[in-house]
Amino acid sequence: QGSELSGWAMGRWTYEGIDLNHNFADLNTALWDAEDNDLVPHEFPNHYIPIPEYYTFANATVAPETRAVIDWMQRYPFVLSANLHGGELVVTYPFDMTRTYWKAQELTPTADDGVFRWLATVYATSNLAMASEERRLCHYDDFIRFGNIINGANWHTVPGSMNDFSYLHTNCFEITVELSCDKFPHVSELPVEWENNRESLLLYMEQVHRGIKGVVRDSDTEEGIANAIISVDGINHDVRT
């Protein structure tokens, strides 16, 4: 129906009044508190951080959609993901939540900042709208001078985001793609939006082939070892097989 005919927040909340974009468990605070007390990674994990008990209570304000997605993420070993938003032309990457809790904006990189910046850049540089020489600002923020990518927390803090949850609770690296200046494109504009994003979606998916792959085996029996923890020197965020 076109953004000029809709409220900016239309469709943001579920029938139960929950904003799914802020509904995942806040694992950031627990990690950062543990880091401040020098507990990571010997006494508190730097990955696969468990979900807090309060979040699992029946009366917790957690949407059934959110619980379903978490269950899905726990059943399948995703390694790469993107969630798609509208209303801007920019790719954001974790962390989405500011480390200083009272700040609305603060650069808050992950231990894998270089990888996240690469993933965001792959999408942004191949997106026809973002890469266009005639690209204009959507609203007030000038993302063009940053290559149309930004650390999520450095734009605006989002506690309980799916990106941060994916990174801290699973092996999955996830970014947010703001697809279009128009939050609600008209039907006639959808073919153009598809062309703008088709190649970038494909290139982004191809990034799963980067990095180290293989099977961790027992040196004596050659049997595969499940849930082996892989540590990379200099990166305080492990992954599991």
C-alpha positions, 0 to 999 in steps of 0.5 A: 500500500506504499509507505505514505499510506501507512504508519511506520510501526504498522505490522511491528507488533504481534496480535499479543502486542509483542515486538518480535525484533526485541523478543529474544533472550538478552545474553549480552548482559550476562556475557559482558558481566562475566567478562568484566569479572574475568570469568570468560571463558574458564568459568563462563562460556564465550559461546553457546551461552545458555538461555536464562531461567526467567526466559523459560517461565510460562508467564515470560513475555515471549511470543510463541513465534519467538519460541518456535524460532529458537526451537528451530535454531536449536534443532538445525546447525545453521551457520549463516543467516539474515533477517530482512527489514524495510525502511532504510538501505543499510546492512547492520551486523552485531552486536545490536545492543550497546555494551553501555546499557544507558547509551542509545548508540555505541560501537559494540563489535563482536569478537568476530567483527572482521567476519561480520563486516565482510558479510555485511559488505558482500551484501551491500556492495552487490545490492543494486540500490545500495551500490547505485551511483545515484543513491540518495539518503533514505531519510536522515542517516548518511550510511553511504559514507560508511559503505552502507553498512553499520554496527547495529548498536552504533545505529540504535540499540536493540536489546534482545535481537535475533542477531545477537541471540544467534551469535551467542547461543548458536554457531550462526552468524546473522546480519540484518538487511534493510532492503528499501527506503520504502517500508511498504513498497507498492505491488508494482515496485516488487519486481524492482526490489527483487532485482535489487536484492537477487544477486546480493542474496545469492552472493551472501549465501555463497559465503558459507563456503568461506573459512575452515571446514572438515570433520573432527575425529578421534586420532585413535578410532577415526570416529567423529567427535560431536560437539567438539569446541573449536578455539581460534587464537585471538578470537574470544568466541569459540564454535562447536562442531 
